[in-house]
């Protein structure tokens, strides 16, 4: 087996979202428990969902991370820009600015954007709202030293979570900004199927703002909660990682798994298994 210590220098775990929003690591666990488990098992970094920050408090979470010697790869999530009224859209811009502040306080380089879906079936209008929303917050993110990472979601999520469903769409938006200001987050669950995947990853190059690994299980019973442990599904993980690295990305690799049966495992067992599978197949 590959040396765990050497191979884990770039891996981070996500903790964690509510089931309604999609939960990566283990939603029932307190953030402090996850931080302590990662530190015990030599996982150097963590990506944090904002509702866990709300439970803990951003300043308190920052201290816990410092004390444990962990760094924060990203904060999730910003975005959700489309809304029916101008007032709602303005409120969402304000919330995104708060998310940027959270990321800055934690020293996270990236705020992941799950862009949002159409509120009224007009997906073209929703895409325009996403572009407008990013334009509204990009200068503030640059001021705070936080990079915005647009995460395209699988087309199955277009009606509920994101009207941005391909790397090409995300890339075209990001190209309106400096790469250090706005990039694209590549999650294998959302992009493994794309026939233009390798070409788009190569085009992204320095615009890759993050890389997430997991697996696509078959048969699919619930597309939201269908993510598996690396190696248990059909994604060619090593091939995609090769594409990512040839594009020049050497940043953190986040393990993001939404699956009730996996979350049911004891936390320390889950972290150990994640480490092993990351080294073996991701």
N, C-alpha and C positions, 0 to 999 in steps of 0.2 A: 504494500500500500504506500502511496506517496506520503511523505512527511506532512502531518497535519499542520504543524506550526508554520512551516514555510509556505504551504499552499493557502493558508487562511489569511494572509496579510491583506487581501483585498475584499474578503467576504464580510458583509454586514447582514444583520437580521432586522426584519421589520416588526415593530410592536406598537400598536396594532389597531385595527379598525373595528368598528361595530359590524355585526353581521349585515346590517342594512347597507353599509357602505362598502363592504368587502373587507374581511379581516385577515391580515397576513399571518402573524405568528401564533398568538394564543390570547384571545380576547379576554378570557376570564382572569388572566394573570395581571397583577399590578405591575405598573411600569418599573417600580423599584425591584421587584422580583426578577423581571426579565434582565434588567441591567446587571444585577448580581449574578445571575446564571451565565450571562455572556462573559462577564469578567472571570468567573470560575473556570470556564471552559476555553478560555483563550480566544474568544471571538472579539476582534478589536473594535468593531463599530456597530452602530445601530441606526436604523431609520425609524422615526417616530411619527405616529399619526396624531393629529391635533386633539382629538377627543381624549387621548391619554394624557396629553399635556394639560388639558382643561381639568382633568381629575387630580393631577399632581401639582400643577402650578409650574409655569415655565421656569421661574428662577430656582425653585426647589429641584426641578428635574435637571437643570444645568449643573447644580451643585452635586447631585447624585452621580451624574455622568463624570464630572471632574474627579470626584473621590474614587470612582471605580476605574479611572484611566481609560474610559471609552470615548471615542469621537463619534460625531453624528454625521452620517453620510447625506441624509436628506430629511426633509419634513414633508409629510403628506397629509392633507392635500390643500392646494389652492384650486382655483378654477371655478367651475359651475357658473359660468358667466351668463348664459342665456336666461332670460326671464320675460314675463309678459309685459311688465311696465318699466318705465324709465326709473322709477323709484326703487323697484326691486333690483334692477341692474346696478344702480348706484350703491345700494346696500352691499351687494356682492363685491363690488370693487373695494369698498371699505374693509370687508372681511378679508379680502386678499392682501390688503396692506397689513392687516393684523397678522396674517400668516407669514408674511415676509419678516415682520418684526420678530415673530417666534423663531423663525429660522436663524435670523441674525443673532438673537440672544443665545441660541444653542451652538453657534459657530458652524451651522450647517451650510454647505456651499450651494445646495440646490433646494428649491421649493418645487415639488412635483405638481403639475397641473393636470387634473382630470377635468376636461374642459366643459362638460355639461351637454345636455340634450335639448332638443327643441321643446318648448312648452306648448306649442300649438300646431304641430305637424309640419311646420315650414322649416325644413332642415337647412335650406340655403340661408334663410334669415338667421338661424341659430349659428351657423358658421361665421356669418358676418359679425354677430355679437361676440363670438369668441375672439375674433381678430381685434375688434374694438376694445374688448376687455384687456387683452394682453398689452395693447398699445397704451392703455390707461395706467397699467401698473409697472411696465418695464422700466421707466425712468426711476421710479421709487426703489425698485429692486436693485438697480445699478448703484444707487446712492448707498444702499444698505449692504452692498457686497454680496447679494444673494442672486444666484443664477436661476432663472425660470426654466423648468424642464417640462416641455409639452409631452404628455404621454398619450400616443394614439392607442385607442382601445379596439379590441376585436369588433367587427361589424355587428356581432350579436348584441353589443351593448349600445348601439346607436340610438335606440329609442329611449333609454333610461339614464345613461351615464355620460356618453360623449358622442358628439356629432363628428369628431375628428377620429377617423378609423384607420388611416394608413400613415405610414412613415412619410410618404410623399406629401400628404396634406400638412403634416406637422413640419416637415422640412421647409416647405414654401412659406409658411408663416414665420418660422425662425429666421429665414434668410433676410427678413426685413430688419434684422437687428444684428449687432455684433454677436459673434458666437459666445463670447464670455458673458453676455447678458441673457440670451434666450437660446436654449438648445432643445434637444429631443431625447426623451427617455425611451429606451428600447426594452420592452418586456417580452420575453420569448412567448408567453402565453397569448399575447395579442398579435404577434407578427410572424409566427413560425410558418403559417399557411401562405403568406404573401408571395406570389411568384416573382415579384420584383424585390424581394427582401435583400438578397446579397448586393444587388446594384444600389439599392437605396442606402444600405448601411455604408457602403463605400463612398457614396456621395455625401453622406452626413459628415464623415471624418471628424474634425474637431468639434462639430456641433453635437456629438453624442454627449449627453449630460448625465446619463445613468444607464445601468444595465441590470435587469432583473431576471432571475432564473427560477424555474419551477418545472412543471411538466403538465401535459394535456392528457388526461385519462380518457380511456374508452371502455365501455360506452358512456356517453355523456348523459348524466341524469339531471344535473342542475348546473347550467353553464357558469353561474357566478361562483359556485362552491366546488368546481370541478378540478381545481389545481391539485396536482399530486407532487409527492416528493420526487426529486430529480432521479430519473432512471425508471420510474414506474409507468411512464406514459410513452407517447409516440414522437416527442420532439427530438430532433438531432442536435442535442445541446452542444456537443463538442464542435460540430460544424459551425453553428451560429457563433459560438465564442471565437472561433478562428476568424470569422468574418469581422467581428467586433474588434479584435486585436489588430488585424491587418488594416483596419480603418484608422488605427492609431490610438484607440481608447485603452488607457491603462488605469482608469479610476476604479472606484469601489464596485463590487458586484453584490447586489442585494438579493437575498433569498426571500421570495414573497409567495406564500402558500395560503390559499383560502380553502380550507377543507375541515369540516367538523370532526371527522374521525381522527385526523392528525392532531387537531387542537386538543383532543381528549387525552392525549398522552401526558404523562408527568413532564413538567417543564424541562428538567435537567435531561431526561431521556430524549426529549424532542431536540434540544440543542445538540446533544451528542450525535444523534442520527443525522441531523442537518449537516454538521461538519463532515461526517463520513461520506455522505452522498455527494456533497459539494466537491470533495477531493476526488472521489471515484469517477464521477460521470459528468460534472458540470464544467 
